């Protein structure tokens, strides 16, 4: 489990695998390959993976 505090807006796109993500303290949601989530500047997300996951961050 990792927490990321953001200083800029980010969009994360899952390329392979799946991850469980909580955004700004909201309930955890599962994201699979082909899905994405975004977090506004000043927000945070917590990501958890039960197996390897590959995701790409896009910074705005």
Backbone as a printed PyTorch tensor [residue, N CA C, xyz], in Angstrom:
tensor([[[  0.8490,  -1.1830,   0.0000],
         [  0.0000,   0.0000,   0.0000],
         [  0.8910,   1.2410,   0.0000]],

        [[  0.5940,   2.1620,  -0.9050],
         [  1.3490,   3.4110,  -1.0090],
         [  0.3920,   4.5940,  -1.0520]],

        [[  0.8160,   5.7070,  -0.4580],
         [  0.0350,   6.9460,  -0.5190],
         [  0.8330,   7.9760,  -1.3090]],

        [[  0.1380,   8.6640,  -2.2200],
         [  0.7560,   9.7110,  -3.0250],
         [  0.0020,  11.0150,  -2.7960]],

        [[  0.7050,  12.0420,  -2.3100],
         [  0.1520,  13.3830,  -2.1380],
         [  0.5760,  14.2040,  -3.3520]],

        [[ -0.3930,  14.8180,  -4.0210],
         [ -0.1260,  15.4280,  -5.3240],
         [ -0.0020,  16.9430,  -5.2630]],

        [[  0.9940,  17.4570,  -5.9760],
         [  1.1760,  18.9040,  -6.0880],
         [  0.6920,  19.4130,  -7.4420]],

        [[  0.2230,  18.4910,  -8.2890],
         [ -0.3390,  18.8330,  -9.5900],
         [ -1.4380,  17.8240,  -9.9070]],

        [[ -2.3380,  18.1680, -10.8020],
         [ -3.3690,  17.2220, -11.2210],
         [ -2.7080,  16.0490, -11.9440]],

        [[ -3.1490,  14.8290, -11.6390],
         [ -2.6090,  13.6420, -12.2890],
         [ -3.7360,  12.7280, -12.7470]],

        [[ -3.5020,  12.0820, -13.8780],
         [ -4.3990,  11.0490, -14.3890],
         [ -3.5850,   9.7680, -14.4540]],

        [[ -4.0680,   8.7130, -13.8010],
         [ -3.3860,   7.4300, -13.7800],
         [ -4.1720,   6.4430, -14.6310]],

        [[ -3.4720,   5.7560, -15.5170],
         [ -4.0840,   4.8080, -16.4480],
         [ -3.4840,   3.4250, -16.2110]],

        [[ -4.3290,   2.4420, -15.9140],
         [ -3.8540,   1.0770, -15.6970],
         [ -3.6150,   0.4280, -17.0540]],

        [[ -2.3950,  -0.0540, -17.2520],
         [ -2.0010,  -0.6740, -18.5090],
         [ -2.1190,  -2.1940, -18.4200]],

        [[ -1.7630,  -2.7520, -17.2590],
         [ -1.8060,  -4.2030, -17.0720],
         [ -2.0550,  -4.5040, -15.6000]],

        [[ -2.8760,  -5.4920, -15.3270],
         [ -3.1750,  -5.8780, -13.9530],
         [ -4.3450,  -5.0940, -13.3970]],

        [[ -4.4190,  -5.0360, -12.0790],
         [ -5.4780,  -4.2840, -11.4170],
         [ -4.9550,  -3.7340, -10.0930]],

        [[ -5.5820,  -2.6640,  -9.6410],
         [ -5.1940,  -2.0060,  -8.3980],
         [ -6.4470,  -1.5370,  -7.6760]],

        [[ -6.3270,  -1.4190,  -6.3720],
         [ -7.4040,  -0.9170,  -5.5310],
         [ -6.9840,   0.4730,  -5.0660]],

        [[ -7.8450,   1.4710,  -5.3170],
         [ -7.4660,   2.8690,  -5.1070],
         [ -8.5170,   3.5950,  -4.2710]],

        [[ -8.0370,   4.3580,  -3.2990],
         [ -8.8730,   5.2670,  -2.5250],
         [ -8.4110,   6.6790,  -2.8570]],

        [[ -9.3350,   7.5290,  -3.2870],
         [ -9.0080,   8.9030,  -3.6650],
         [ -9.5540,   9.8550,  -2.6100]],

        [[ -8.6700,  10.6310,  -1.9990],
         [ -9.0540,  11.6290,  -0.9910],
         [ -9.9260,  11.0410,   0.1130]],

        [[ -9.6230,   9.8170,   0.5370],
         [-10.3320,   9.1930,   1.6480],
         [-11.6340,   8.5010,   1.2850]],

        [[-12.0100,   8.5170,   0.0110],
         [-13.2390,   7.8400,  -0.4320],
         [-13.0490,   6.3230,  -0.3400]],

        [[-14.1370,   5.5660,  -0.3570],
         [-14.0080,   4.1050,  -0.3340],
         [-13.1460,   3.5950,  -1.4950]],

        [[-12.4520,   2.5180,  -1.2410],
         [-11.5630,   1.9100,  -2.2290],
         [-12.3490,   1.3890,  -3.4330]],

        [[-11.7930,   1.6120,  -4.6320],
         [-12.3990,   1.1660,  -5.8880],
         [-11.3510,   0.3730,  -6.6510]],

        [[-11.7680,  -0.6990,  -7.3250],
         [-10.8450,  -1.4900,  -8.1350],
         [-10.7750,  -0.9180,  -9.5490]],

        [[ -9.5570,  -0.7450, -10.0590],
         [ -9.3210,  -0.2970, -11.4270],
         [ -8.5480,  -1.3810, -12.1540]],

        [[ -9.0130,  -1.7190, -13.3610],
         [ -8.4040,  -2.7720, -14.1700],
         [ -7.7870,  -2.1710, -15.4260]],

        [[ -7.0260,  -2.9960, -16.1570],
         [ -6.3900,  -2.5520, -17.3990],
         [ -7.4170,  -1.8610, -18.2940]],

        [[ -7.0450,  -0.6980, -18.8210],
         [ -7.9370,   0.0800, -19.6730],
         [ -8.7440,   1.1230, -18.9210]],

        [[ -8.7110,   1.0940, -17.5910],
         [ -9.4410,   2.0700, -16.7890],
         [ -8.4690,   3.1010, -16.2250]],

        [[ -9.0050,   4.2450, -15.8110],
         [ -8.1510,   5.2980, -15.2640],
         [ -8.8800,   6.0500, -14.1630]],

        [[ -8.1110,   6.8060, -13.3900],
         [ -8.6750,   7.6890, -12.3790],
         [ -7.8560,   8.9640, -12.3780]],

        [[ -8.4480,  10.0270, -11.8520],
         [ -7.7180,  11.2900, -11.7810],
         [ -7.8640,  11.8910, -10.4040]],

        [[ -6.8450,  12.6450, -10.0300],
         [ -6.8120,  13.3040,  -8.7320],
         [ -6.3910,  14.7510,  -8.9670]],

        [[ -7.1430,  15.6610,  -8.3970],
         [ -6.8590,  17.0840,  -8.5640],
         [ -5.6370,  17.5080,  -7.7470]],

        [[ -5.0480,  18.6170,  -8.1300],
         [ -3.9280,  19.2150,  -7.4020],
         [ -4.2980,  19.3570,  -5.9320]],

        [[ -3.3930,  18.9740,  -5.0460],
         [ -3.6370,  19.0800,  -3.6120],
         [ -4.3150,  17.8630,  -3.0220]],

        [[ -4.7620,  16.9400,  -3.8640],
         [ -5.4110,  15.7240,  -3.3850],
         [ -4.3990,  14.6200,  -3.1390]],

        [[ -4.9260,  13.4440,  -2.8390],
         [ -4.0610,  12.2890,  -2.6300],
         [ -4.7930,  11.0190,  -3.0220]],

        [[ -4.0200,   9.9740,  -3.2450],
         [ -4.6230,   8.6630,  -3.4400],
         [ -3.7660,   7.6100,  -2.7680]],

        [[ -4.4280,   6.5500,  -2.3570],
         [ -3.7750,   5.3880,  -1.7660],
         [ -4.0140,   4.2340,  -2.7160]],

        [[ -2.9450,   3.5610,  -3.1090],
         [ -3.0480,   2.4540,  -4.0570],
         [ -2.5590,   1.1710,  -3.3910]],

        [[ -3.2880,   0.0860,  -3.6650],
         [ -2.9590,  -1.2260,  -3.1250],
         [ -3.0680,  -2.2310,  -4.2580]],

        [[ -2.1210,  -3.1390,  -4.3260],
         [ -2.1470,  -4.1730,  -5.3610],
         [ -1.8810,  -5.5270,  -4.7150]],

        [[ -2.6210,  -6.5350,  -5.1540],
         [ -2.4300,  -7.8900,  -4.6470],
         [ -1.5190,  -8.7010,  -5.5600]],

        [[ -1.2430,  -8.1570,  -6.7430],
         [ -0.3300,  -8.7700,  -7.7100],
         [  0.2720,  -7.6260,  -8.5250]],

        [[  1.2890,  -7.8960,  -9.3510],
         [  1.9160,  -6.8080, -10.1070],
         [  0.8990,  -6.0090, -10.9340]],

        [[  1.0820,  -4.7020, -10.9290],
         [  0.2260,  -3.8070, -11.7110],
         [  1.1240,  -2.7780, -12.4000]],

        [[  0.7770,  -2.4480, -13.6330],
         [  1.5280,  -1.4550, -14.4060],
         [  0.5680,  -0.3160, -14.7070]],

        [[  0.9100,   0.8830, -14.2420],
         [  0.0820,   2.0430, -14.5590],
         [  0.9690,   3.2130, -14.9450]],

        [[  0.3910,   4.1240, -15.7110],
         [  1.1050,   5.2850, -16.2260],
         [  0.4760,   6.5400, -15.6340]],

        [[  1.3200,   7.4770, -15.1900],
         [  0.8420,   8.7580, -14.6580],
         [  0.9840,   9.8330, -15.7240]],

        [[ -0.0790,  10.5890, -15.9250],
         [ -0.0650,  11.7440, -16.8220],
         [ -0.2030,  12.9780, -15.9380]],

        [[  0.7380,  13.9030, -16.0400],
         [  0.7350,  15.1080, -15.2190],
         [  0.1640,  16.2720, -16.0160]],

        [[ -0.6760,  17.0690, -15.3780],
         [ -1.2460,  18.2480, -16.0390],
         [ -0.8620,  19.5050, -15.3000]]])
